Amino acid sequence: MFMPLCTVLTTVLATIILGEELHVGSVIGAVAIIVGLYVVLWGKAEDARKAAAPGQLDPEDTLAAPLIADAQNEPN
């Protein structure tokens, strides 16, 4: 599993111990990568949650569905 704390710790230690320069572009890129990974992990967890319980109704999905069927669309 990805742990962003390791990335931050490595960057801080490389700056302190090895004397590497920390550039703004590198920090922005690292933040973008970490956010992107968390978005992917969140999406996978959301898909797994929906696939785990296919028979259960999701409250977010049922809010858009009509409670009473339209009489014109029902077959006679």
Distance bins in CASP14 RR format, pairs under 12 A and 6 or more apart:
PFRMAT RR
TARGET T0000
AUTHOR 0000-0000-0000
RMODE 2
METHOD distances of the structure
MODEL  1
1 37 0 0 0 0 0 1 0 0 0 0 0
1 38 0 0 0 0 0 1 0 0 0 0 0
1 41 0 0 0 0 1 0 0 0 0 0 0
1 44 0 0 0 0 0 1 0 0 0 0 0
2 33 0 0 0 0 1 0 0 0 0 0 0
2 34 0 0 0 0 1 0 0 0 0 0 0
2 35 0 0 0 0 0 1 0 0 0 0 0
2 36 0 0 0 0 0 1 0 0 0 0 0
2 37 1 0 1 0 0 0 0 0 0 0 0
2 38 0 0 0 0 1 0 0 0 0 0 0
2 40 0 0 0 0 1 0 0 0 0 0 0
2 41 1 0 0 1 0 0 0 0 0 0 0
3 9 0 0 0 0 1 0 0 0 0 0 0
3 10 0 0 0 0 0 1 0 0 0 0 0
3 34 0 0 0 0 0 1 0 0 0 0 0
3 37 0 0 0 0 0 1 0 0 0 0 0
3 38 0 0 0 0 0 1 0 0 0 0 0
3 41 0 0 0 0 0 1 0 0 0 0 0
4 10 0 0 0 0 0 1 0 0 0 0 0
4 11 0 0 0 0 0 1 0 0 0 0 0
4 30 0 0 0 0 1 0 0 0 0 0 0
4 31 0 0 0 0 1 0 0 0 0 0 0
4 33 0 0 0 0 1 0 0 0 0 0 0
4 34 1 0 1 0 0 0 0 0 0 0 0
4 35 0 0 0 0 1 0 0 0 0 0 0
4 36 0 0 0 0 0 1 0 0 0 0 0
4 37 1 0 0 1 0 0 0 0 0 0 0
4 38 0 0 0 0 1 0 0 0 0 0 0
4 41 0 0 0 0 0 1 0 0 0 0 0
5 11 0 0 0 0 0 1 0 0 0 0 0
5 12 0 0 0 0 0 1 0 0 0 0 0
5 34 0 0 0 0 0 1 0 0 0 0 0
6 12 0 0 0 0 0 1 0 0 0 0 0
6 13 0 0 0 0 0 1 0 0 0 0 0
6 30 0 0 0 0 0 1 0 0 0 0 0
6 34 0 0 0 0 0 1 0 0 0 0 0
7 13 0 0 0 0 0 1 0 0 0 0 0
7 14 0 0 0 0 0 1 0 0 0 0 0
7 26 0 0 0 0 0 1 0 0 0 0 0
7 27 0 0 0 0 0 1 0 0 0 0 0
7 29 0 0 0 0 0 1 0 0 0 0 0
7 30 1 0 0 1 0 0 0 0 0 0 0
7 31 0 0 0 0 1 0 0 0 0 0 0
7 33 0 0 0 0 1 0 0 0 0 0 0
7 34 1 0 0 1 0 0 0 0 0 0 0
7 37 0 0 0 0 1 0 0 0 0 0 0
8 14 0 0 0 0 0 1 0 0 0 0 0
8 15 0 0 0 0 0 1 0 0 0 0 0
8 22 0 0 0 0 0 1 0 0 0 0 0
8 27 0 0 0 0 0 1 0 0 0 0 0
8 30 0 0 0 0 1 0 0 0 0 0 0
8 31 0 0 0 0 0 1 0 0 0 0 0
8 34 0 0 0 0 1 0 0 0 0 0 0
9 15 0 0 0 0 0 1 0 0 0 0 0
9 16 0 0 0 0 0 1 0 0 0 0 0
9 17 0 0 0 0 0 1 0 0 0 0 0
10 16 0 0 0 0 0 1 0 0 0 0 0
10 17 0 0 0 0 0 1 0 0 0 0 0
10 18 0 0 0 0 0 1 0 0 0 0 0
10 20 0 0 0 0 0 1 0 0 0 0 0
10 22 0 0 0 0 0 1 0 0 0 0 0
10 30 0 0 0 0 0 1 0 0 0 0 0
11 17 0 0 0 0 0 1 0 0 0 0 0
11 18 0 0 0 0 0 1 0 0 0 0 0
11 19 0 0 0 0 0 1 0 0 0 0 0
11 20 0 0 0 0 1 0 0 0 0 0 0
11 21 0 0 0 0 0 1 0 0 0 0 0
11 22 1 0 0 1 0 0 0 0 0 0 0
11 23 0 0 0 0 0 1 0 0 0 0 0
11 26 0 0 0 0 1 0 0 0 0 0 0
11 27 0 0 0 0 1 0 0 0 0 0 0
11 29 0 0 0 0 0 1 0 0 0 0 0
11 30 1 0 0 1 0 0 0 0 0 0 0
11 31 0 0 0 0 0 1 0 0 0 0 0
11 34 0 0 0 0 0 1 0 0 0 0 0
12 18 0 0 0 0 0 1 0 0 0 0 0
12 19 0 0 0 0 0 1 0 0 0 0 0
12 20 0 0 0 0 0 1 0 0 0 0 0
12 22 0 0 0 0 1 0 0 0 0 0 0
12 27 0 0 0 0 0 1 0 0 0 0 0
12 30 0 0 0 0 0 1 0 0 0 0 0
13 19 0 0 0 0 1 0 0 0 0 0 0
13 20 0 0 0 0 1 0 0 0 0 0 0
13 22 0 0 0 0 0 1 0 0 0 0 0
14 20 1 0 1 0 0 0 0 0 0 0 0
14 21 0 0 0 0 1 0 0 0 0 0 0
14 22 0 0 0 0 1 0 0 0 0 0 0
14 26 0 0 0 0 0 1 0 0 0 0 0
15 21 1 0 0 1 0 0 0 0 0 0 0
15 22 1 0 1 0 0 0 0 0 0 0 0
15 23 0 0 0 0 0 1 0 0 0 0 0
15 26 0 0 0 0 0 1 0 0 0 0 0
15 27 0 0 0 0 0 1 0 0 0 0 0
16 22 0 0 0 0 0 1 0 0 0 0 0
20 26 0 0 0 0 1 0 0 0 0 0 0
21 27 0 0 0 0 0 1 0 0 0 0 0
22 28 0 0 0 0 0 1 0 0 0 0 0
22 30 0 0 0 0 0 1 0 0 0 0 0
23 29 0 0 0 0 1 0 0 0 0 0 0
23 30 0 0 0 0 0 1 0 0 0 0 0
24 30 0 0 0 0 0 1 0 0 0 0 0
24 31 0 0 0 0 0 1 0 0 0 0 0
25 31 0 0 0 0 1 0 0 0 0 0 0
25 32 0 0 0 0 1 0 0 0 0 0 0
25 33 0 0 0 0 0 1 0 0 0 0 0
26 32 0 0 0 0 0 1 0 0 0 0 0
26 33 0 0 0 0 0 1 0 0 0 0 0
27 33 0 0 0 0 0 1 0 0 0 0 0
27 34 0 0 0 0 0 1 0 0 0 0 0
28 34 0 0 0 0 0 1 0 0 0 0 0
28 35 0 0 0 0 0 1 0 0 0 0 0
29 35 0 0 0 0 1 0 0 0 0 0 0
29 36 0 0 0 0 0 1 0 0 0 0 0
30 36 0 0 0 0 0 1 0 0 0 0 0
30 37 0 0 0 0 0 1 0 0 0 0 0
31 37 0 0 0 0 0 1 0 0 0 0 0
31 38 0 0 0 0 0 1 0 0 0 0 0
32 38 0 0 0 0 0 1 0 0 0 0 0
32 39 0 0 0 0 0 1 0 0 0 0 0
33 39 0 0 0 0 0 1 0 0 0 0 0
33 40 0 0 0 0 0 1 0 0 0 0 0
34 40 0 0 0 0 0 1 0 0 0 0 0
34 41 0 0 0 0 0 1 0 0 0 0 0
35 41 0 0 0 0 0 1 0 0 0 0 0
35 42 0 0 0 0 0 1 0 0 0 0 0
36 42 0 0 0 0 1 0 0 0 0 0 0
36 43 0 0 0 0 0 1 0 0 0 0 0
37 43 0 0 0 0 0 1 0 0 0 0 0
37 44 0 0 0 0 0 1 0 0 0 0 0
38 44 0 0 0 0 0 1 0 0 0 0 0
38 45 0 0 0 0 0 1 0 0 0 0 0
39 45 0 0 0 0 0 1 0 0 0 0 0
39 46 0 0 0 0 0 1 0 0 0 0 0
40 46 0 0 0 0 0 1 0 0 0 0 0
40 47 0 0 0 0 0 1 0 0 0 0 0
41 47 0 0 0 0 0 1 0 0 0 0 0
41 48 0 0 0 0 0 1 0 0 0 0 0
42 48 0 0 0 0 0 1 0 0 0 0 0
42 49 0 0 0 0 0 1 0 0 0 0 0
43 49 0 0 0 0 1 0 0 0 0 0 0
43 50 0 0 0 0 0 1 0 0 0 0 0
43 51 0 0 0 0 0 1 0 0 0 0 0
44 50 0 0 0 0 0 1 0 0 0 0 0
44 51 0 0 0 0 0 1 0 0 0 0 0
45 51 0 0 0 0 0 1 0 0 0 0 0
45 52 0 0 0 0 0 1 0 0 0 0 0
46 52 0 0 0 0 0 1 0 0 0 0 0
46 58 0 0 0 0 0 1 0 0 0 0 0
46 60 0 0 0 0 0 1 0 0 0 0 0
47 54 0 0 0 0 0 1 0 0 0 0 0
48 54 0 0 0 0 0 1 0 0 0 0 0
49 56 0 0 0 0 0 1 0 0 0 0 0
49 58 0 0 0 0 1 0 0 0 0 0 0
49 60 0 0 0 0 0 1 0 0 0 0 0
50 56 0 0 0 0 1 0 0 0 0 0 0
50 57 0 0 0 0 0 1 0 0 0 0 0
50 58 1 0 0 1 0 0 0 0 0 0 0
50 60 0 0 0 0 0 1 0 0 0 0 0
50 61 0 0 0 0 1 0 0 0 0 0 0
51 58 0 0 0 0 0 1 0 0 0 0 0
52 58 0 0 0 0 0 1 0 0 0 0 0
54 61 0 0 0 0 0 1 0 0 0 0 0
55 61 0 0 0 0 0 1 0 0 0 0 0
56 62 0 0 0 0 0 1 0 0 0 0 0
57 63 0 0 0 0 0 1 0 0 0 0 0
57 64 0 0 0 0 0 1 0 0 0 0 0
57 65 0 0 0 0 1 0 0 0 0 0 0
58 64 0 0 0 0 0 1 0 0 0 0 0
58 65 0 0 0 0 0 1 0 0 0 0 0
59 65 0 0 0 0 0 1 0 0 0 0 0
66 73 0 0 0 0 0 1 0 0 0 0 0
68 74 0 0 0 0 0 1 0 0 0 0 0
69 75 0 0 0 0 0 1 0 0 0 0 0
END
